[in-house]
Amino acid sequence: MPDRPRETPSPEALNDAIRCLYARAGEQRRPLTADEQRIYQVLVAAWTEAVQGDQELAA
């Protein structure tokens, strides 16, 4: 079965994922774990690309 290209998440979806990550840690009153920090970094990088892509389309 051939791989289908992944759909790029919207900036809004990525922002929601970032908020959820911090909300879970906040509910437990703890800082992000090392794994969560890595996930956060990936999400922020993807969000930055998505926002820049939206701005390029608008130009």
C-alpha positions in Angstrom: 0.0 0.0 0.0 1.6 3.3 -1.0 2.1 6.0 1.6 -0.2 9.0 1.3 1.3 12.4 1.9 0.5 13.7 5.4 -1.8 16.7 5.6 -0.1 19.6 7.4 -2.0 20.6 10.5 -3.4 24.2 10.7 -1.8 26.8 12.9 -4.9 26.6 15.1 -4.7 22.8 15.5 -1.0 23.1 16.4 -1.7 25.9 18.9 -4.4 23.7 20.5 -1.9 20.9 20.8 0.6 23.2 22.5 -2.1 24.5 24.9 -3.2 20.9 25.8 0.4 19.9 26.5 0.8 22.8 29.0 -2.7 22.3 30.4 -1.9 18.6 31.3 1.3 19.6 33.1 -0.5 22.5 34.8 -3.3 20.3 36.1 -0.6 18.1 37.7 1.3 21.3 38.9 4.5 20.2 37.4 6.9 21.4 34.7 7.0 19.7 31.3 8.9 16.4 31.3 11.9 16.0 28.9 9.7 14.2 26.4 7.0 16.9 26.6 9.7 19.5 26.1 10.8 17.7 22.9 7.2 17.5 21.7 6.7 21.2 22.5 9.7 22.1 20.4 8.4 20.1 17.5 5.0 21.6 17.8 6.4 25.2 17.9 8.6 24.5 14.9 5.6 23.1 13.0 3.4 26.0 14.1 6.0 28.5 12.9 6.2 26.9 9.5 2.4 26.8 9.2 2.0 30.5 10.1 4.7 31.5 7.7 3.1 29.4 5.0 -0.3 31.1 5.7 1.4 34.5 5.4 3.1 33.6 2.1 -0.3 32.5 0.7 -1.8 35.8 1.8 0.9 37.9 0.1 
